[in-house]
Amino acid sequence: MNQLFNVEGMTCGHCEKAVTKALMTLDPHAQITIDRSQNKVQVDSEQPREKLMKAIVDEGYRVQA
């Protein structure tokens, strides 16, 4: 299932890696695309949206629902 998140607080490549790692820990098969300039994180995963959102929030980023 392809899901799009608006993520605030990603300012650098390290931020992108942190978000990617958090999502990949939850779902190692997830396909993740990040557009930091647009604050967008696109995730293709079978995990529920709430779990994906929690993984991002637990890394310290705000997700606009």
N, C-alpha and C positions, 0 to 999 in steps of 0.2 A: 504494500500500500504506500503510495507516494504522499508525503505530508510536507507542508511548508510552515516554517516557524519564523516569526519576526523576533530576532534576538538582539537585545541592546547590550552594549558594553564590549563588543569584540573590536579591539583597536589594532591588533597586530597579528602576525603569523603565529605567534605563540598561542594567542587566543583561539585561532582556528584549530590548531593542533589539539588544544585542551578539549574543545567541544567535540572534535572528531573522535578523540580517544574515549571520551565519556560515552558517546553513542556506540562506538565499536565494542566497548566493554559490555554494553547491554545487548547488542546484536552484532556479532562478528561478521555477518553477511550483509549488513546494511550498506547501501550505496548513498554516499553523502556528498552534497555539493554546497559549498559555502560562497556567498557573495558578500564579503565584508562591507563593501561600499554601500550596499543596499540593506544591510543588516538582515539578510535572508539565509536561512539554513533549510535546505531541501533534503529530506530523508526518505529513502525507499526502504521500508522495513515492515515486517509483519508484527512488530511490537505495537502495543496500544499507544495512542498519542500521549496519554497521561504519563506513561513511563518514559517516553522519549523526552517530554518536556521536563520531567523531574531530573533526568540525567543532566540536562543543560543547566537547570537552575542550581543543582547541587555543585556545579563547577563555578558558580558565582555570577552567572549571567541572568539577566531579566528576559523573560519570554512574554511577549504580548499575545494574549489568547485571541 
